[in-house]
Amino acid sequence: MSDSGARHEKQLLFSAKRKLRHLQGISIRNLLISPPSRTRGKTIDDDDIPQSLRSPNKFVAHPESRNLTHSRSYTNLKSSSTEDPGEPHSEDNDDRAPESRLGRRRRSTLLWSGANSENRQIKLEDISRSRIANTWFSIHCDGIDDPVYISEVIENAMNPSFRFFDLNECGPYVSRSDQLTVKVWAKSEQMSEYMQLLELQLSLRSLQFVGKSLEAFHQPLPTNCILFHFPEGIFTNLTGLPPSQSVAPTSAPKGAFRGEPQPTSSYDALMRLANLDECVQDALATRGKLESQINAILQKNHAALDLIDRVSQAEEKASLVKRSTALERKQVRWNVKRRDDLLASIRARREAMDMGRETQAKTYSHLPDARLKMASSSSLLERNEEDVKGQIRRISEDLLIIYPIEPIPGKTLAFTIAGLALPNSSFDDVDRESVAAALGYTAHLVHLLSFYLSVSLPYPIQPYLSSSFIQDPVSIALQRRTFPLHPVNVQYRFEYGVFLLNKNIEFLMSRAGLRVLDIRHTLPNLKYLLYILTARTSELPARKAGGFRGLLLGRRTPALSRQGSQDSFGSADTVLSQQLSSDFHHFRMPSASDDPSKARTWLPKTSPFAKMAPPLANGLS
């Protein structure tokens, strides 16, 4: 808070309304036990003070020091060096006043400025130790012999702040008074007993307002200054009398010293005052009589009053007992309900545990049979898995016969399907009809693999040979979701359809546990997938960017059919397929006159693929 802000602070209560009940605490600032010593028999002068300054003017004023020559300090040397070197040195300059020649001499403000640091520290500690003391105070009021309040002892402090208190407990005589006497007692280290440092008799109306707190008060306080803490702020005593008592004397009335008669009260006024006094005395006497009569009545009916008091006490005690009894009964009912709930819960848990034990016993009785069934089911599952693998292997070989994928000599990763070349996602300067037919064969082959492998394609295919289409139900921002798999005038729609076809091939390969090196290689990826599906073992051959490391020239047959492989016959129902496998390359599309029941007799009746692949079964005879 700035000085201007502290200056605008004002007290809330008037000085006449400030009482002892408003006083909260007392603190002392700038404690000083012994006053400065003075020389007896003469007045105090600056020369008699040990800490007085030895200024050059005082030194020159003494007669015995006129012939002494002072040593020049750094300031004198600097001033003399700044004189004009061309100016001749004259005696007149040396005869000037010593006060003017030594006026700028550097002065020492400490008596021990020439001492070393250890001596200065010792002297500073002695001064601080002389100012530190143990202090306590007491508050006294007129008419009361004992002190009203005695504070605690604050040890080793120069500015003691005592604990706050409340004088309302001392009664209305003290709390409503505005006069008090404060006695401060102190004892330093050199003293053996406490001494009364000061005794202050004052009126609370004579206190001056300091501020809300001492942080905003930046003026120096006198020694042994007592601060009084009120709810509205801090006050101190700088004068002895309250402001209301410092009134200028009034002038005497005219004729006071002339011996003239002065006006006084009239006879009627005096009679009224006498009557009023008699009425007051009569009222006091009547009050005394009433008090004596009331006391006599109370003394006479003392037994009845005691009986009434005992009856009221008994009634209050009975009501208390009733309330306690009702509360205990309520607690007992709650405990009984809680006990019944716990018993019911325990009973339900026991029944559940009994049922669980019975169910566990039944389960243990059926466990041997279940283990036998599990073993047979596991063996049956493994056999079915082998049969399924054999069926998939045989169907994949048949698909390779129907749609043979052969490499183009002299070109890397260039293949043909059913004798038609299909570029790897590069359709510049190509035969549109040939590419449309190749893409139709590829789309039909992927569509059939999704059925035989029981995999739902993310992008459904509509295989119409050279007019096939593919749909994109995944993308949200597309307006038209059907894309052609044959070259059209809008090139980007055709290329996006080929991209969706490649994504379907990638999805089939991922379900088979294969990794795609380049999604743009349509026929190489499809050839790799069929090669893995027709393999004898479940081990995946290594693949590199230039082709298939597992495709050896000695393993390829002119038709790539693997018709004589023993791995293709997983059950006795495939013997018929082995006998008719040599005629698979003479296939034809079924006509309207063909019997559908005869067209699918080449597949075994127990094979699950007899119902899953109607297009391929109907297409073979």
PyMOL commands that set and color helices and strands:
alter all, ss='L'
color gray80, all
select helices_A, chain A and resi 3-7+15-17+20-22+46-48+56-61+63-65+74-81+91-94+98-101+117-131+167-170+172-175+204-206+214-216+267-300+302-402+432-452+465-467+491-511+522-533+553-555+566-568+572-583+596-599+609-612+614-619
alter helices_A, ss='H'
color red, helices_A
select strands_A, chain A and resi 25-29+133-140+149-150+154-157+179-187+195-203+208-211+225-230+233-236+405-407+415-417+420-421+461-462+469-471+482-484+543-544+547-548
alter strands_A, ss='S'
color yellow, strands_A
deselect
rebuild
show_as cartoon
